Amino acid sequence: MRIKADHALMRAQCAYVLAHIERDAGDAIAEHARFMFILGCSTGLRLAEIATATLGGLNAKWIDDEIGTAWTLDVIGKRTKARTIPPPRKTFAALQKRFARGSDAQ
């Protein structure tokens, strides 16, 4: 599979955008933007997949004592195809931060 360079951000570009998002961290909109951006950069999800992803799409599976729990995220992708992706652990740290506030996180 080839990566279309004009459809993806490089690491330095992701870091640059994230730094600008984090300047405004603290309000709910900025934290939501931060999480959505991290989700996209860390998983390669398309914008439509990010926009429609839900917590209900998260699935946990116990692997073993060394690895622990592995997470996957089910999304509906291009041409309504179901797709399962394994988000990196750092994405879950951002998820926990985003939803730590409880009911005000939507």
Secondary structure, DSSP 8 states (H G I E B T S, - for coil): ----GGGS--HHHHHHHHHHHHHTTTSHHHHHHHHHHHHHHHH---HHHHHH--GGGEEEEEEETTTEEEEEEEEE-GGG-EEEE---HHHHHHHHHHHTTGGG--
